């Protein structure tokens, strides 16, 4: 495995042991406070979410963190800690734009399910119905892989993640078909429907189906069907070969090893991630998106929302995957629906409870192991259980 993990949704990787994906709520090794996070004498003590963000950041490991928490009434509070740019010492832009990695998959799944509701896609149709002849390879045949299996990671399609890290960092544009060709060099992981295995290739193909059915770019469909529909202000799928973030944003960093220097990797070409992990958003937009998703009729009608929340076991007790979303239990025994994502420079965890409470936390360094990822999950748990 390459040390850079651009698309990994760490707890969702195939062949992971239970120990690697079990959540350890409260078992954090908290970092040192960044100078900007220290409260002045006599100042009001920050709330629990702010305290967790303050504890997450450290100038040599996690430069900054952003969060938002949305209550049942729709009121959202945003948080920031640390430094937004190590080179200049600039402050973290509150609610700045970040790359959200595999949280993109939830957006892609919503668009597919909306098309299901319009009877333009059928979940149990084979991929061949929409993209004839596209999926052929070693143990791979689009005539035997359904749309549902794509969205639920039960297709057996091999992942391309490890093959495109250099392209992403070196800002090389890869079209969806270019990326799919890379994936199809590998043999199938398993026969369709016989197991569960996280693969970005599934969502690459799902995005291609959306474009074939609608005759429009996936970015335009996401914008029309989600962004404009629920009033997201800073969320988009980048244009081909777009390497910068459009709005105010913290710089993103990568660290090679626990003691390596932090490298600024803010400007990359995420085209290989595309429908699986290329989107940009803010913490407040993500909490609105996940909250609205839980409300029947806001983004999905009842039947489609039920399909999305019908899960398959991942092999890790307590962790099940639906269609573009995961289910587990919080430490306070509430059910939570969530997705996380990692791409060079950023790691994000977004979630919502059944009653519409939502939280999202992002660090400005991409997690490379479970110890790095754990604080974001723990912060989300604390925000939704508080």
Secondary structure, DSSP 8 states (H G I E B T S, - for coil): --S--SS--GGG-TT--HHHH---TT--------GGGS--TT-----HHHHHHHHH-BTTTB-EEEEEEE-TTS-EEEEEEEEEETTTTEE--TT-BEE-GGGHHHHHHHHHHHHHHTTS--TTSBGGGTSTT--EETTEEGGG-BHHHHHHT-S-----GGGSHHHHHTT----HHHHHHHHTTS--SS-TTSS----HHHHHHHHHHHHHHHSS-HHHHHIIIIIHHHT-SS-EE--TT--S-SS-B---EEESSTTS-EEE--S--GGGTHHHH-EEE-HHHHHHHHHHHTSTTTSS-HHHHHHHT--EE-SSTT-EE-SS-EEEE-TTS-EEEEEEEEETBEEEEEEEETTS-EEEEEESB---SHHHHHHHHHHHHHHHH-
